[in-house]
């Protein structure tokens, strides 16, 4: 699970993150961290829609190569 410090760092920098939910790259969500709580993270996508995602997903910078979950 991603830590509060990591999420706060992403939020303050405004860095785009990639949320890897499963093995399929098409299911990844890219956006900016807006807010979070103990269970979920709110991500603002490029189309300005906000989605709530589970904190147990893999969060990584969008400009880095994709890492599959479990690696």
C-alpha positions as CSV (number, residue, x, y, z in Angstrom):
1,X,0.0,0.0,0.0
2,X,1.2,3.5,-0.8
3,X,2.1,5.7,2.2
4,X,0.7,9.1,3.1
5,X,4.1,10.6,2.5
6,X,4.4,9.3,-1.0
7,X,0.9,10.5,-1.8
8,X,1.6,13.9,-0.3
9,X,4.8,14.2,-2.4
10,X,2.8,13.4,-5.6
11,X,0.1,15.9,-4.7
12,X,2.5,18.7,-3.9
13,X,4.6,18.2,-7.0
14,X,1.6,17.8,-9.3
15,X,3.3,14.9,-10.9
16,X,1.3,12.6,-13.2
17,X,1.0,9.1,-11.7
18,X,0.1,5.8,-13.2
19,X,-2.2,3.5,-11.2
20,X,-1.6,-0.1,-12.2
21,X,-4.7,-2.1,-11.4
22,X,-4.0,-5.4,-13.1
23,X,-1.9,-7.0,-15.9
24,X,-3.6,-5.1,-18.7
25,X,-2.0,-1.7,-19.5
26,X,-5.3,-0.5,-21.0
27,X,-6.8,-0.6,-17.5
28,X,-4.2,1.8,-16.0
29,X,-5.4,5.2,-14.8
30,X,-3.1,8.2,-15.3
31,X,-3.7,11.5,-13.5
32,X,-2.8,13.8,-10.6
33,X,-3.3,12.9,-6.9
34,X,-6.0,15.1,-5.4
35,X,-6.8,13.6,-2.0
36,X,-6.9,10.3,-0.1
37,X,-8.1,8.6,3.1
38,X,-7.2,5.3,4.7
39,X,-8.9,3.2,1.9
40,X,-9.0,5.3,-1.3
41,X,-7.1,7.8,-3.4
42,X,-8.8,10.4,-5.6
43,X,-7.1,10.9,-9.0
44,X,-7.9,13.7,-11.4
45,X,-7.6,12.4,-14.9
46,X,-6.6,14.5,-17.9
47,X,-10.3,14.9,-18.9
48,X,-10.8,16.5,-15.5
49,X,-12.9,13.7,-14.2
50,X,-12.1,12.5,-10.7
51,X,-12.0,8.8,-9.9
52,X,-11.6,7.0,-6.5
53,X,-9.2,4.1,-6.5
54,X,-8.1,1.6,-3.9
55,X,-4.9,2.4,-2.0
56,X,-3.7,-1.2,-2.5
57,X,-3.2,-0.6,-6.3
58,X,0.4,0.1,-7.5
59,X,1.1,3.8,-7.8
60,X,4.1,5.0,-9.9
61,X,5.3,8.0,-11.8
62,X,3.6,8.1,-15.2
63,X,6.9,9.0,-17.0
64,X,8.7,5.8,-15.8
65,X,8.4,2.4,-17.5
66,X,5.3,0.5,-16.4
67,X,5.9,-2.2,-13.7
68,X,3.4,-5.0,-13.5
69,X,1.8,-5.6,-10.1
70,X,3.7,-8.1,-8.0
71,X,7.1,-7.3,-9.4
